[in-house]
Amino acid sequence: MKGRTENELGRLGFKQSYNFRPGIMKPSPGQRNPKTWQRILVPIFSLLMPRSTCRMQEMGLAMINSVLKSYSKRTLEVKDIKILARG
């Protein structure tokens, strides 16, 4: 369903469109009310699978930079999000 939706959005004719696939989102420092499972499991996932996790701040920066600077891919995985977040 996700791929189908992304393909349909790509056909709408926008000059640029990006599909973000952030993987496992790490709670940000100071974030209010992270779920108990997030506080326990996400740090473990971050250590075991660092290529599958990103922070909310990285996601936001990647979204901003995708519009300001463009990017070669339409579907952005965690690796691409981290690259775009660095600017």
PyMOL commands that place a pseudoatom at each C-alpha (Angstrom):
pseudoatom trace, name=CA, resn=MET, resi=1, chain=A, elem=C, hetatm=0, pos=[0.000, 0.000, 0.000]
pseudoatom trace, name=CA, resn=LYS, resi=2, chain=A, elem=C, hetatm=0, pos=[2.833, 2.401, 0.840]
pseudoatom trace, name=CA, resn=GLY, resi=3, chain=A, elem=C, hetatm=0, pos=[4.550, 1.905, -2.529]
pseudoatom trace, name=CA, resn=ARG, resi=4, chain=A, elem=C, hetatm=0, pos=[1.276, 2.278, -4.386]
pseudoatom trace, name=CA, resn=THR, resi=5, chain=A, elem=C, hetatm=0, pos=[0.525, 5.545, -2.603]
pseudoatom trace, name=CA, resn=GLU, resi=6, chain=A, elem=C, hetatm=0, pos=[4.020, 6.853, -3.338]
pseudoatom trace, name=CA, resn=ASN, resi=7, chain=A, elem=C, hetatm=0, pos=[3.631, 5.993, -7.027]
pseudoatom trace, name=CA, resn=GLU, resi=8, chain=A, elem=C, hetatm=0, pos=[0.240, 7.708, -7.201]
pseudoatom trace, name=CA, resn=LEU, resi=9, chain=A, elem=C, hetatm=0, pos=[1.647, 10.854, -5.575]
pseudoatom trace, name=CA, resn=GLY, resi=10, chain=A, elem=C, hetatm=0, pos=[4.505, 10.831, -8.092]
pseudoatom trace, name=CA, resn=ARG, resi=11, chain=A, elem=C, hetatm=0, pos=[2.007, 10.887, -10.942]
pseudoatom trace, name=CA, resn=LEU, resi=12, chain=A, elem=C, hetatm=0, pos=[0.240, 14.030, -9.732]
pseudoatom trace, name=CA, resn=GLY, resi=13, chain=A, elem=C, hetatm=0, pos=[2.659, 16.220, -11.676]
pseudoatom trace, name=CA, resn=PHE, resi=14, chain=A, elem=C, hetatm=0, pos=[4.398, 18.129, -8.908]
pseudoatom trace, name=CA, resn=LYS, resi=15, chain=A, elem=C, hetatm=0, pos=[7.780, 19.562, -9.834]
pseudoatom trace, name=CA, resn=GLN, resi=16, chain=A, elem=C, hetatm=0, pos=[9.309, 17.829, -6.812]
pseudoatom trace, name=CA, resn=SER, resi=17, chain=A, elem=C, hetatm=0, pos=[7.929, 15.230, -4.434]
pseudoatom trace, name=CA, resn=TYR, resi=18, chain=A, elem=C, hetatm=0, pos=[9.718, 13.118, -1.874]
pseudoatom trace, name=CA, resn=ASN, resi=19, chain=A, elem=C, hetatm=0, pos=[8.625, 10.059, 0.052]
pseudoatom trace, name=CA, resn=PHE, resi=20, chain=A, elem=C, hetatm=0, pos=[10.265, 9.693, 3.453]
pseudoatom trace, name=CA, resn=ARG, resi=21, chain=A, elem=C, hetatm=0, pos=[10.759, 6.297, 5.072]
pseudoatom trace, name=CA, resn=PRO, resi=22, chain=A, elem=C, hetatm=0, pos=[12.296, 7.144, 8.454]
pseudoatom trace, name=CA, resn=GLY, resi=23, chain=A, elem=C, hetatm=0, pos=[12.430, 3.640, 9.933]
pseudoatom trace, name=CA, resn=ILE, resi=24, chain=A, elem=C, hetatm=0, pos=[12.490, 3.634, 13.723]
pseudoatom trace, name=CA, resn=MET, resi=25, chain=A, elem=C, hetatm=0, pos=[12.267, 7.132, 15.161]
pseudoatom trace, name=CA, resn=LYS, resi=26, chain=A, elem=C, hetatm=0, pos=[14.441, 7.767, 18.211]
pseudoatom trace, name=CA, resn=PRO, resi=27, chain=A, elem=C, hetatm=0, pos=[12.828, 9.949, 20.904]
pseudoatom trace, name=CA, resn=SER, resi=28, chain=A, elem=C, hetatm=0, pos=[14.413, 13.394, 20.976]
pseudoatom trace, name=CA, resn=PRO, resi=29, chain=A, elem=C, hetatm=0, pos=[15.975, 14.772, 24.146]
pseudoatom trace, name=CA, resn=GLY, resi=30, chain=A, elem=C, hetatm=0, pos=[13.291, 16.606, 26.082]
pseudoatom trace, name=CA, resn=GLN, resi=31, chain=A, elem=C, hetatm=0, pos=[10.487, 14.918, 24.154]
pseudoatom trace, name=CA, resn=ARG, resi=32, chain=A, elem=C, hetatm=0, pos=[7.362, 14.718, 26.250]
pseudoatom trace, name=CA, resn=ASN, resi=33, chain=A, elem=C, hetatm=0, pos=[5.630, 11.431, 26.864]
pseudoatom trace, name=CA, resn=PRO, resi=34, chain=A, elem=C, hetatm=0, pos=[7.691, 8.923, 24.893]
pseudoatom trace, name=CA, resn=LYS, resi=35, chain=A, elem=C, hetatm=0, pos=[6.120, 5.510, 25.256]
pseudoatom trace, name=CA, resn=THR, resi=36, chain=A, elem=C, hetatm=0, pos=[7.731, 3.093, 27.697]
pseudoatom trace, name=CA, resn=TRP, resi=37, chain=A, elem=C, hetatm=0, pos=[8.632, 0.707, 24.872]
pseudoatom trace, name=CA, resn=GLN, resi=38, chain=A, elem=C, hetatm=0, pos=[10.362, 3.558, 23.035]
pseudoatom trace, name=CA, resn=ARG, resi=39, chain=A, elem=C, hetatm=0, pos=[12.518, 4.417, 26.025]
pseudoatom trace, name=CA, resn=ILE, resi=40, chain=A, elem=C, hetatm=0, pos=[13.504, 0.764, 26.465]
pseudoatom trace, name=CA, resn=LEU, resi=41, chain=A, elem=C, hetatm=0, pos=[13.715, -0.718, 22.956]
pseudoatom trace, name=CA, resn=VAL, resi=42, chain=A, elem=C, hetatm=0, pos=[14.749, 2.136, 20.672]
pseudoatom trace, name=CA, resn=PRO, resi=43, chain=A, elem=C, hetatm=0, pos=[18.205, 2.603, 22.288]
pseudoatom trace, name=CA, resn=ILE, resi=44, chain=A, elem=C, hetatm=0, pos=[18.781, -1.126, 21.793]
pseudoatom trace, name=CA, resn=PHE, resi=45, chain=A, elem=C, hetatm=0, pos=[17.685, -0.901, 18.150]
pseudoatom trace, name=CA, resn=SER, resi=46, chain=A, elem=C, hetatm=0, pos=[19.965, 2.133, 17.718]
pseudoatom trace, name=CA, resn=LEU, resi=47, chain=A, elem=C, hetatm=0, pos=[22.957, 0.074, 18.825]
pseudoatom trace, name=CA, resn=LEU, resi=48, chain=A, elem=C, hetatm=0, pos=[22.066, -3.089, 16.941]
pseudoatom trace, name=CA, resn=MET, resi=49, chain=A, elem=C, hetatm=0, pos=[20.653, -1.509, 13.772]
pseudoatom trace, name=CA, resn=PRO, resi=50, chain=A, elem=C, hetatm=0, pos=[21.960, 2.074, 13.450]
pseudoatom trace, name=CA, resn=ARG, resi=51, chain=A, elem=C, hetatm=0, pos=[21.037, 2.175, 9.752]
pseudoatom trace, name=CA, resn=SER, resi=52, chain=A, elem=C, hetatm=0, pos=[17.372, 1.655, 10.652]
pseudoatom trace, name=CA, resn=THR, resi=53, chain=A, elem=C, hetatm=0, pos=[16.957, 4.520, 13.112]
pseudoatom trace, name=CA, resn=CYS, resi=54, chain=A, elem=C, hetatm=0, pos=[16.943, 8.285, 12.893]
pseudoatom trace, name=CA, resn=ARG, resi=55, chain=A, elem=C, hetatm=0, pos=[15.995, 11.220, 15.113]
pseudoatom trace, name=CA, resn=MET, resi=56, chain=A, elem=C, hetatm=0, pos=[13.032, 13.512, 14.630]
pseudoatom trace, name=CA, resn=GLN, resi=57, chain=A, elem=C, hetatm=0, pos=[15.480, 16.422, 14.220]
pseudoatom trace, name=CA, resn=GLU, resi=58, chain=A, elem=C, hetatm=0, pos=[17.214, 14.611, 11.344]
pseudoatom trace, name=CA, resn=MET, resi=59, chain=A, elem=C, hetatm=0, pos=[13.854, 13.979, 9.725]
pseudoatom trace, name=CA, resn=GLY, resi=60, chain=A, elem=C, hetatm=0, pos=[12.877, 17.638, 9.951]
pseudoatom trace, name=CA, resn=LEU, resi=61, chain=A, elem=C, hetatm=0, pos=[16.207, 18.864, 8.586]
pseudoatom trace, name=CA, resn=ALA, resi=62, chain=A, elem=C, hetatm=0, pos=[16.047, 16.351, 5.744]
pseudoatom trace, name=CA, resn=MET, resi=63, chain=A, elem=C, hetatm=0, pos=[12.566, 17.550, 4.801]
pseudoatom trace, name=CA, resn=ILE, resi=64, chain=A, elem=C, hetatm=0, pos=[13.696, 21.170, 4.766]
pseudoatom trace, name=CA, resn=ASN, resi=65, chain=A, elem=C, hetatm=0, pos=[16.876, 20.402, 2.800]
pseudoatom trace, name=CA, resn=SER, resi=66, chain=A, elem=C, hetatm=0, pos=[15.035, 18.255, 0.270]
pseudoatom trace, name=CA, resn=VAL, resi=67, chain=A, elem=C, hetatm=0, pos=[13.020, 21.314, -0.700]
pseudoatom trace, name=CA, resn=LEU, resi=68, chain=A, elem=C, hetatm=0, pos=[15.860, 23.830, -0.504]
pseudoatom trace, name=CA, resn=LYS, resi=69, chain=A, elem=C, hetatm=0, pos=[18.621, 21.770, -2.095]
pseudoatom trace, name=CA, resn=SER, resi=70, chain=A, elem=C, hetatm=0, pos=[16.783, 18.978, -3.920]
pseudoatom trace, name=CA, resn=TYR, resi=71, chain=A, elem=C, hetatm=0, pos=[17.868, 15.331, -3.897]
pseudoatom trace, name=CA, resn=SER, resi=72, chain=A, elem=C, hetatm=0, pos=[18.496, 12.721, -6.546]
pseudoatom trace, name=CA, resn=LYS, resi=73, chain=A, elem=C, hetatm=0, pos=[16.006, 10.166, -5.173]
pseudoatom trace, name=CA, resn=ARG, resi=74, chain=A, elem=C, hetatm=0, pos=[12.250, 10.471, -4.695]
pseudoatom trace, name=CA, resn=THR, resi=75, chain=A, elem=C, hetatm=0, pos=[12.022, 7.781, -2.012]
pseudoatom trace, name=CA, resn=LEU, resi=76, chain=A, elem=C, hetatm=0, pos=[14.296, 8.539, 0.916]
pseudoatom trace, name=CA, resn=GLU, resi=77, chain=A, elem=C, hetatm=0, pos=[15.357, 5.763, 3.262]
pseudoatom trace, name=CA, resn=VAL, resi=78, chain=A, elem=C, hetatm=0, pos=[17.124, 6.309, 6.613]
pseudoatom trace, name=CA, resn=LYS, resi=79, chain=A, elem=C, hetatm=0, pos=[20.540, 6.594, 4.916]
pseudoatom trace, name=CA, resn=ASP, resi=80, chain=A, elem=C, hetatm=0, pos=[19.266, 9.336, 2.597]
pseudoatom trace, name=CA, resn=ILE, resi=81, chain=A, elem=C, hetatm=0, pos=[17.520, 11.143, 5.453]
pseudoatom trace, name=CA, resn=LYS, resi=82, chain=A, elem=C, hetatm=0, pos=[20.778, 11.269, 7.424]
pseudoatom trace, name=CA, resn=ILE, resi=83, chain=A, elem=C, hetatm=0, pos=[22.670, 12.591, 4.384]
pseudoatom trace, name=CA, resn=LEU, resi=84, chain=A, elem=C, hetatm=0, pos=[20.106, 15.309, 3.736]
pseudoatom trace, name=CA, resn=ALA, resi=85, chain=A, elem=C, hetatm=0, pos=[19.982, 16.251, 7.421]
pseudoatom trace, name=CA, resn=ARG, resi=86, chain=A, elem=C, hetatm=0, pos=[23.690, 17.122, 7.328]
pseudoatom trace, name=CA, resn=GLY, resi=87, chain=A, elem=C, hetatm=0, pos=[22.992, 19.570, 4.531]
for i in range(1, 87): cmd.bond("trace and resi %d" % i, "trace and resi %d" % (i + 1))
show_as sticks, trace
zoom trace
